[in-house]
């Protein structure tokens, strides 16, 4: 039987005070309030470290878990019933998990009050969405004015080999020795490795304020729960705002081996960078992995060149099996970016100059109808094709690990995707390679494809 704990805890680090109206919305179990969203995200944080990437399995294992917000004279308290016992030591919640739980509460309340229902942001316009992203990040306290650029965003799969994980850790170590901070999707695998390596290097350099920023969203957090090194956590309202957040705060981007989620991120990144307005904006991008990952990056590079053209490949470098060379490339790239922003009087902490097309910002609901309707042809403008390919891979991610996507696949069968023959062949080759290399699910899990290419 799964061990569970019931207790009352105080928030740690953020949002210690709520209004009575906010408390009522968080406690409303009618489906109209925020209680279910809080429950799902809180459970994901409390269940961090469990080797599963099936969000529905987590919810079913802890179907009797509940969280209630209690407003007392002395401040806010959280009542937990049947919470995962792994979040506690000797009856006390681990402090890092308590901080993550508080961050979840903070962001859910802020997004509901200020972004979705406050009337301050026009979420039907690109400018409004970018402003919303900025305000969520600022409210979370992750935009640090007055600090020189040094934040490297690291993408990669949660399901990677031990060799790939150790390599990501080595790269993070080399970055940390050069006083670079790390931002990832906050989960395990290639998201944890760079943080762990940088943490050791920061300790050697006596850098006591090292930043390990994790950016997630409600649909993915249960499959990729925050790893324990994350010391700043932000929950964005959807995948599109999460992806925009990465690009707005990044001073450099590293891509480690991964699966469809990593491919989605790559397509988003390149689609934005290929927009004509972004032609001269510097952002160092490096794809890297151990020698055993060379074929993986050849396949990804081949797919990018076929779908988006050789110009897309000019926006990144591929460095294999050389952590120090990766760190030096990032260091030099960040220095060039710093000079560019100085020359143009741009903010260091948020990339306002970057143009993110509205098609990349508009939330995509991966229903069977929407997936089947995607236009996947190489005669589209390159950033339009990148946007549609990103949506296709986002849908596969949903079908693999998100609760709503898994349930939709169970009910209606696999998603159906269609494209012109050459592009379809390239997608099929790439996706089949991900399946063969166990990049779709954690090792030991059987993978049933959630898509059909036709």
N, C-alpha and C positions, 0 to 999 in steps of 0.2 A: 504494500500500500504506500502511496506517495505521502511523505511527511508534510504536514501543514501546520501553520502557526496562525493564531488569532491574537491581535494585540492592538494597542493604540500608540501612534507615534506622532511627533511634531515634525513639520517641514524643516528642511535644512538648507539654508542658503538662498532661498527665494520664496516670495509670496507667502509670508507668514500671516497676512491679514486679508480677509475677503469681506465683501458686503453681504448682508442677509440675502439679497436677491441672487448673487452669484452662488452662494451656498445652496439655495433652493434649486437652482438649475443643475448644479452638479449632483444633487441628490435625487433628481427627478428620474424615476425609472419607467416613465410612460412611453419613452421613445422619442419624446420631443425635447428633452433636456440633454445635458452633456454627460450623463452618468455612464452610458454604455461606452462612449469614447474614452472616458477616464478609466473605466474598468479594464478595457482591452490594453490600453497603453501602459497602465500601472502594472498589470500582470506581466507584460513583456519585460519591463524593467526588473521586476522582482524575480523573474525566471531566468535572468541572464546567466550564461554559462552552461545551460542545459543543451546537450548535443542534438538539437532538432531544428529544422527550418520550415516546419509545417505549422503555420499559425493556427489552423483549425485544430490540430492535435493539442496544442498548448491550451486552447480554450476548452476543449473537451476534457483534458486531464484535470483542469481546475475549474470545472463548471460551477462548483459551489463557492468559488472565490468572489468576494465582494469588497468594495471600498466605499466608505461613507465619509463625508466631510462634516466635521463637527466644529461649530463656532462657539468658543468659550470666552469668558471674560479675559482670561489670560492670553488668548490668541487662538489660532487655528490648530486643530488636531485631525489626524487621519485614522479612522477606525478600519482595520483590516481583518477580514474573516477568511480563514482557510488559505492563507498566503503561502507560497513556496517556502519551505523551511531553509533552503539554501541561501536565502537572503539574510539570515540571522546567524549570529554567533553568541552562544550562551544567553539566548533570549533577547539579544539586542540587535536591531537592524544594522547591517554594515553601513558605515557612514557614506561611502561613495554611492551605494544604492539609494540611500535616503536623499542624497543630493539629486540623483537622477529622477527619483519619484517627484521631488519638489519641482524640478524643471518641467516635467510632464504637466503637472498641475498649472504651473505658471503659463505655459504656452497655450494650453487648451483654453484657459480663461481669457487670455489676451486676444487670441484669434477670434473666439466667439464674440467677445464684447466690442473689440475695436476694428477688426478686419471684416468679419462677416455681417455683423448687425449694427455697427456703429455709424454707417452712412458716410464715413470719412474717405473711403477709397472706392474708386470706380474700377471694379474688377472685370469690367468689359473693355478695358483699354490697357494697352501695354504700359503706359506711364503709371496708371493706377496700380497695376500689379507690381511693378518694380518698387513703387513707394511702399506698398504693403510688405514686400520682402524686406526692405530696409528697416521698417518700423518693428517687425517681428525680431529681427536680428539685434536691433538697438535695445529693445525691451529686454532681450535675453542677456544683454551686457557683453556681447561678443565683438562689438565694433570698438576697437581700441585706438582712439585718436592719439597722435603724438608718437606712435611707435613706427619704426622703419619697416618696410615690407619684409616679411620673412615667413609667411604662412604657405606651406606646400600642401595642396590637396592631393591625397592619394586614393586612387580608385583601384578596385580589384575584387575578385570573387571571395565569397564567404566559404566556398567549397573548393579548396586548393590543396595540393600535396604538401607534405611536411617540408620537402626541399624548397618549394615555392614560398612557404611561410618563413622559413629560415632566411631565405634570400631577402624577402621584404623587410625582415628584422634587421639584416645587415645594411640595407639601404637606409633605413630609418636611423641606424646608428651613425652612419656617415653624415646624414643630414643634421643630426643633433650635434655632432662635433663642430659643425659650422654654424651653430646657433640658429638653426631653422626649426620652426614649429610645424606641427602636423595637424591636418584636418582630414577626416575620413567620414564614411557613412556610419561610423561608430560601432559596427558589428565585429564578428570574428574574422579569422583568415587574413586576407590581404588588408583588411581595415585595422586589425589589431597589431600585426607584425611591425609596421613602420612606427607606430606609437611606442611599442615596447622597446625597439631599438633606440629610438630617440630619447626615451626616458633614461636609459642607461647612460647614453652619451651626455645628456644634460646634467646628470649627476656628476659625471667626471669633470665637466666644465664648471661645476658648482653653479649651474643655471637653475635657480630655485623657482622661477616663475614660468617654467615651460608650459606651453599650451598644447592640449590634446583635445581639439574641438571635434565633436561628433554631430552631424546633421542628419536627422532621420525624418520620417513621416508616418502617420498612423497605420497605413496599409502595410508597411514593410518592417516596422519595429519588432513585431513578434518573431519574424523569421531572422532578423539581424539585430538582436537585443544589444544594448550598449555594453561594450567590453569594459572591464574595470579600470582601465587606464584613462578613459575619457574623463576629463575634469571640467569640460564645458559642453553641455548638451542642449541642442535646440530641436524642437519638434515642429517642422513646417506643416502646413495643412494638407499639402498634396505633393506628388512627385515632381510636378513641374516647378513649383516654387522651391522645392529642395534643390533641384538641378540649377536653377537660376542662382540660388544662394551660393552654391559652390563656386560658380564663375564670378560672382560679384566680390567674394572675399579672397579668392585665390591670387597668390603672387607667382605661382607655378603649379603645374599639374603633372603628377606621375601616374601612369597606368600599369598596374601589375596584371598577371594573368587572371582571367575571370570567365564568366559565362554570359548569358543574355543580358543580365543587369549591367555588367561592365560594357558590353557592346552598346546598350542603350545610352549609357553615359558618353561613350566615345562619339556616337552619332549626334547627340545633342551638342557636345563641345564643338565638333567640326562643322556642323550645320551653322552654328552661331558664328564661328570664326570665318567661315566662307562668305558670310553676308558682305556685300560690297562696302558697307559703312565701317566694317571692322578690319579692313585690309591692312591698315598700318598700326593696329593696336598690338603691342608686344605681350605675349604670354607664353613662357617657356613650357613646352609639353614634351615629355619623354615617356616612351613605352619601354618597359624593362622587365626582365625575369632571368632566372638561371639558364644555363646552357640547355637544360632539358625543355625549356619553354620556347626555344627558337622556332620550332615548327608552328607553335600556336601563334606567334606574332607574324610569321610569314602568311598564315591563313588570314589573319585579321587584316594585314596590310593588303593582301590580294583582294579581299572583299571591298575594302575602302576604295582602292584604286579603280575597281570595276564600277562600283556604284556611284562614287562621288568624283572620280577623276584624280589624276596625278597632283593637281593643285592642292587637294585635301592632304595628301601625303607630305607636302612641303611644310605643313603646320606642325609636324611632330618629328622627333628623332627616335630611332630604335637603338637601344644600347643593351646588349646581352651580356650577362654574367660579369658585370663590373660595377659594384656598388659605389666605389670611389668616383669613377667617371660620371656616374649618374648624379652624385652629389655636387661635383664640380660644375656640371652642366646646369644644374638648378641654381647653384650659387651665382654663376655668371649671368644666367637668365634673369634672376631676381634683381641683380645689380643694374642690368640694362632697363628693366621695367621701372625700377626706382628712379633712374635718371629721366626716363620718358615722362613719368608723372610729375617730377619736379619741373621739367621744361614746360609742361602744360598746366601746371597748377592744379593737378588732379589729387583727389583724396587718396591716401595710402590704404585706408581701411575698407573702402567700398568702391568698386569700379563703375562709377556712373557713366563713363564715356562709352562703355560697351553697349552696342545695339543688340537686344534680344528680340527677334521677330515675334509677333503676336502668336503665330502658329506654334511656337515653342513654349509659349506661356499659357495658352489656353488649356485647361484641364481636359485630359482625354479619358473617357470612361470606356474601358476595354470590354464592351459587350460583344456578343457574337455578331450582331448586326454591324457595329462600328468596325470591328476587325475585318469583316468580309468586304466592307466598303472602301478600305484603304486603297489609294491609287499608288502603285509601285511600278513606275516606269522611268527609265533613264533619260527620257526626253523632257522630263520636268526640270525646272530650274533647280540647281543643285541643292540650295538650302531647303526648297520645298520637298524634294525627295528625301533629304536627311530627316526632315520633320516627320514624314510619314513612316520611314523606316524606324525611327525612334519610337513611334507609337506602336508599331508592330512588335518590336522587342519588349516594349513596356507591357503589352498585353500578355506576352509569353511569361514574363516575370510574374504577373498577377496570377496566371493560371498555375504557375509552379508553386508559389509560396504564400500568396495573400488569401485570406479567408474567403472574401467575396468571390475572387477568381476561381478558387478551388471548388466552391459550391456551384458556381455557374458551369464549370466543366462537368461536374458530376450530374447536373441536371440536363444539360443540353449537348454534351459531348464536346470534342475538341474544337477549338477555334479553327476557322478556315481562312487561309490567306491565299491570295492570288497575285501573280506578278507576271511581267513579260518573261519568256522562257529563260533567257540568259541570266537575268537577275535572280529568278527563282532557283536556277541551278546553283548559283553562288551562295544563296541563302541556305539551301538544302545542305551543301557541302559543309558550310560553317556550323550549322546547327547539329548535324550528325557528328561532327568532330567534338562538339561540346558534350554530347551524350556519351560518346566513346571514352572521353577523357574524364568522365564523372564530374563535369562542371555544372550540371543542372541541379544536383542535389548533394547533400552531405554524403561522404563516403559511408557505404553500408546501406544506403537507402536505395530502393528500387525506383527507377524513373519511368513513368508512363507519360509519353509526349502529350502535351495539352494543346497541340496544334496539328493541322494538316496543311501541307503545301500543295496547291493544285493550280 
